[in-house]
Amino acid sequence: MPKVIIMGAAGRDFHDFNVLFRNNPSYEVVAFTATQIPEIDWRTYPPELAGKLYPKGIKIYPEEELPKLIKKYKVDQVLFSYSDVSYKYLMDKASLVLSCGADFRLLSYNSTAIKSKKPVISVCAVRTGCGKSQTTRKVCEILRTFGIKFTVLRHPMPYGDLRKQAVERFSSYGDLDKYDCTIEEREEYEPHIDKGNVVYAGVDYARILKKAEEESQVIVWDGGNNDFSFLRSDLYIVVMDPHRAGHELEYHPGAANLRIADVVIINKENTALKEDVEKVRNNIKKINPTAIIIDANSPVYLQDPEVIRNKKVLVIEDGPTLTHGGMKYGAGYIAAKSFTKKIVDPRPYAVGSIKQTFQKYSHLKEILPTMGYNRTQIKELEETINKTDCDAIVIGTPIDLTRFLNINKPHTRVFYELEEKGKLKTEIKKLLKKKKLIK
């Protein structure tokens, strides 16, 4: 019986286990490893979720322990089950595993996607921070114009008690508190709640999908990072970011997503260089010539420009976009540059894990990422913000940070939505007609 370790980041790894290994006596999964997200290691995937073959559950170790674990358990296969990594990073991990004597394995979209009873529209991307969430909200808005009842299934972010997070349903701010959501979770769920969309997420996506189907005509998959959809899709939408032109061919599994796509959206054209937009367009045509290409803008709106006009400003941005997404700036920075040239470097004021984040992601200089994977980190983020020597703050995250942070300076929020150029509704209409949901 082959012994298996699954390398992950608290999401795709659990899904792959549930789909392929949970009730499969032909394999023995001896461990998970964890990375990317702070403090998700040294946990146990609980027996309630692991199934009858694993009455003690499965231990989760830091990824740094991988060589020792391969040797200790005489491992035959190591599965790579997390997303948004460069080809070099991926092959470095493969070389490490191979040198330890185990096979290195990647799983495909087809082998891990669950079949739904309802039509599925999936929104994925080639990198973290391309604009999946705003695209998903646009898809939901279009479905609503056709009178279609839908629910959103969001890519997992189970960073807390896995037993309690097996199946989660979000339709109000109270649900965010009920499940003790991190900042990263709130950034994804809160904008949907504001639009009146119901969101499901958690750990066990077979159970999650079954619950969502009970109240839906259509299921909308809202992807995470640049991962594959967890669902077999009737319309597979992939979002591109010309601010990182060329990355669509260099990151896993985003490049595979591009090849799978039915529809490709080139987002942020209004703030990108024309030559980068054309580079992205040419790459789409080269590797997926049958995909429908949709051009789109991501206009940025500042709630109150006077708060920051000609002031010394701290800019706070979405965390994952800046960290493993590799961006040097986001919507908040773009908005701030229009009203002031005095943007503060937050690094001298960073404390605790926020200081460690800047050390790990050395490309970050004038931006503060909203790291908030646990209560300690949220308090350290708050302390960093309040210590920073500035006159005002631009909040470029998708949520209102003041709902759970006490910020001691004037602040204003940035808003952004997808502004696509006319084809997305046509493609959704074709699908709904094909599925006989509309005439």
N, C-alpha and C positions, 0 to 999 in steps of 0.2 A: 504494500500500500504506500503510494508516494506521500511524503510529508511535505507540507506547504507552509510558507510564511507569506502573508499579504502585507505589502508596504502601502501605507495610506496616510490620510490626513483627516480622519473622522468624517467620512462621507461615502465616497465611491468604494472604499475598501469594504465597508460593512454591506453595501449593496451587492458587490460582487460575491461576497461570502454567502449572503442570503439566497441569491439566485442560483449559484453553481455548487455550493459546498455544504450548505446547512443540513440537508437531508441526503447527502451523497456519501455512502459508506466506502466508496472507492478511493477517497482521499482522507487524510488527516491534517487539518489546519492546526498547527502547533502554536502559532503566535501571530499577532498583528504588530507592525511597527508604525510609529507616528512621527510626523514632522510638520513643518509650515506653521501650524497653529500652536501658540503657547499653552503648555500645561494640559495637553490632551493625552499624554503618555502615562504610564504606570497605572492605568485603569484596567478594568476587565470588561470584555464584551460579555454581558450577563447570560447565564443559562436560559433565562426566559426568552431571550432573542436568539441564542446560539442553537437551541433545539436539543432533542433527546440524545444526539450523538456526543454532546458536550455538556454533561451534567454539572461541571464545575466552571463553565464558561471558558473564555479564551483570553489569556493575558495580552495586554498592549504594552509594548516597550518603546523606548526612544529609538529612533532609527540608527543612532550611533552604535547600538548593541547588535546590529544585524550580523556582522561576521562571527561574533561569539555565539549567537543563536543558531546560525547555520551549522556550526561545529557541534554545539551542545545537543541539538535535536537530530543531527544527521539529515539535514533538510535536502530534499530532491529538487523542489521548485520554489522560486520566489516570484510572486506576482507583483507587478507595479500597478498600483491602483490609486494614483492621485494625478492632479492635472496642472497645466500651465508651467511646464518645465522646458527648457531649451533642449535641442537635440544633444548638445554636448553634455548637459547635466544628466540626461537620460542614459546616454552611453557610458558615462562615468559610473553610474549606478549599476548598469549591466556588467561592466568590466569587473567591478568589485564583487558582484554576486558570482560571476563565472570563475573568478580567481579563487573563490572559496569552495568551489566544487559543485555548485547548484546550477540548475537551469534558470534562465531569466525569461519571464513570460509576460506578454501583453495580451489583454483581452479586447475583443472587437465590440463595436456597437451592437452588431447582430447577436452576439452570444450573451449579452447582458441586458438587452432591452426587453421590458415586459409588454405583453400585448394587452391593450385595453379593449373593452366592449364598445367604447365610444370613440369618435374621431379625435385624433390628437394633433395639435399644432405645437411644435417644439421651437424654442428660441435658444440658440447656442451662439458661440463666438469663437474667434481665433485667438483671443487673449482676454485676460481679466480686464474689465473696465472699458470694453468696447461700446457698451450701451445696451446690453441685453435687457435690463430691467425696464428702461424706458420703451424699448421695442415691445416687450411683453405687455406693458400697459397700453400701448397703441393697439396691439392685437385684441386686447380685451375691449377697448373702446369700440373697435370695428364690429366685434361680435355683438356688442350691446345694441348697435344700430340696426342689426338684423333681427333683434329680439331673441337671441340665442342665450340660453342659460349655460354658464360655464363655471368651472373652478380652476384655480391655478395650483399646480404642484411645483413647489420650489425645491431646487437642489438642496441636499441636506447640509445642516450645520449643527450636528448634535455634539455640543461641547460640554454638556452638563451630565445629568443623571440619565443614562441611556434607557433605563427602564421606563422613566416618565416621558421620554421623548420618542417612544416607538411610533405613535401616531399623534400628530398635533394639528389642530384646526384653528385658524386665525381669522376673526371677522371684526374684532374690536381691539382698542388699546388695552382693555382689561385682559385679553388673551395673552398679550405680550408680557404682562406682569405675572399671569398665571403660570406661564412656562419659564419664568425667570430669564428672559431673553438677553443675550449680549448685545452690545452696540451693533456688531456685524449682522446679527439676525434682525434687529430692529430696522436697519438700513434697507433690508429687503422686504420686510413684511409691512412696515408702516405706510409706505406710499401706496401699496395695494389697498390697505384698509381705508386710506383717505379717499380712494376712488370707489369704494363700495365693493371691492373684489374679495371673495373668500379664497384663502390660501391654505393649502395643506403642506405639511413637511414632516420630517422626523427621521426614523431609522429604517422601518420595515415598509418598503414601498409597494409590496403586493397588497398589504393591508390598507395602506394609505390610498392607493388607487381604487380599491374596492369601495371605501367610504366616499371618496370623491365622486365616483360614478353614480352613486345614489342620488346626487343632487345636480347632475350635469347632463347637458346634451353634447358638450365638447369639453375636452380636457386641454389645458394650456400648460406646457412645460416651460418653466422659467429657470434657465440653466445657471450653473455656477462656474466661475473661472472660465476655462475654455473646454470644459468636459463634454463628453457625449450626453445626449438625452438618455434618461433611464427608461424611456417609453418608446415603443415602435410608433413611428410618426407618419401621419398622412401628409403633413406639410412640414418640412424641415428647413427652418430659417436660420441663417448664420450671419452674425454681425461682424463687420470689419472696421478697423480703426486706422485711417491713413496717417495719424500722428506716429504710428509705429509701422510704417510701410515696410514690407519685406518680412515682418514677423509671422505673417500668415503661412510662410513656407518653412519656418524654423522652430516652431514650438509644438509640443505634444500635449494633448491630442488635437489642438486647434487646426493643424494642417489636414488631419483626417476629417474633421468636421467640414472644412471647406470642400473637400472632395465629395462628401455625402450630400451637401446642401441642395435643396430644390430652389431656394431663393437666397440670394446673398445681398445684404444691405451694406452699402458703403456709407457709414455714419460720419458725422462731424465734418462734413465737407466745407461748412462755412468757416471753420477755424483752421483747416489744414492747408498745406501748400498744394497748388494745382498739380505739380509734378508728382507729389506723393499720392494724390487721388488717382492719377493715371497709372502710376506704378501698381497700385492695388488692383485697379480695373484689369490691367494686362495680366497680372498673376491669376486672377479669377478665370479669365478667358483661356489661359494656358492650361490650367489643371482641372477646370470644371466648365468646359465650353457650353454645356447644356443648361447651366444654372441661369435663372432669371435674375438680372442685376437691377437693384433699386437704389437710386441715389437719395441721400437724406442729410438733413442738417440737424444739429443739436443746439438750438439757440439757448443762450444763457441769460437769465433775468435776475437782477439783483433786487431784493425786496425793498431796500431803502438806500440808494447810493449816497445820500448825504451823510450817513453814519460814517463812511470811510473816506469821503472826498478830501484829498490832499492830507490825509492822516497817516500816521505810522501804523501799519496794519499787520496783524497775524492772520494767515490763511490756514484754515483747517480743511482737510480733504478726506475722502473715502479711503480707509486704510488698505484693504486688499488691492485696490487699483494701483496704489503707490508702492506696496511692498512686493509680493510675488508677481504683481502685474507689471512692475518695472517702469511705470510712468514717473516722470519728474514733476508733474503738475496735473491739475484737473480743472474742473469747471470753476471752482472758487478762485483759483489763480488767474484764469482768463478774465473773470469778472472784475477782480481787484485791479488788474493792470489797466483797465479802462478808466479808473478813477483816482489812482494813486501810483506813484513810483517808489513809495517807501514801504517795502514789504520786509518784515522782520524775519531774521533767521532764528528759529525757535531752539536750535540745538543747545546753546549755552544754558537754557533754562530747563531742559528735560531732566526728569527724575526717574529712578527705578527702571522698569521695563521699557518705558518710552525712550530713555537714554540708550538702552540696549538695542532698541529697534533702529535708531539712527546709526549705531555702530555696525549693525548687520547690513543695513541698506544704505550704503555710503553715497548713493546717487542723490539722496534727499538732502536739500540744503535750505530752501526758503519755504518749505511746506511742513505742516504738522499732520501726520496721519492719525486718523481716529482709531487707535488701537483700544479695544475694549472687550477682550475675550473672557474677562472675569471681573469680579467686583474690585479686587486690588488694582488691576490695570485701569479700570474706569476712574478710580480715585487718583491714580498717578497721572492720568490724562488731565483730569480737572486741575491738579496741582501745577502741572506744566503750563497749562493755559493761563492760570491766574498769576503765575510767577513771571510770565513773559512781559518784557518791557515794550508795550505798544499802547496806542490810543484807542484802537477799535479792532474788531474781529470779523472776518468773513467766514461763515459756516458753509462750506461747499459740499457737505454730506447730504444724502437724500432724506435725512430726518432732522427734527428739531432737537438738538443736543440739550437745550435748556430744560427739557422735560425731566432729565435725570442728572444734569450737571449744574452746579452753581457757578455761573460765569460772572466775574466781577468787573467786566468792562462792557461798553456799548458794543452791540453786535448786530449783524444783518445776515440773512440767509440768501443762498443762491438756489434758483429753480431751473430745471431743464427738462424738456420733453422731446420726443422724436418728432421731426417734421419731415416725413417722407414725401416723395414727389409723385404720389398718385397711383402707384401700381399695387401696393400691398392689399388694399381693399379688393381689388380685382382678383387677386390670387386667392384670398380667403373666400370670396363669393363663389369662385369656381369649385372650391372644396365643399362648401356647404350645399351647393347644388348637386354635386356628385354624390354626396351622402344623403340627399333628399331631405335636408333640413330646411331648405327654402325652395321656392319655385323659380 
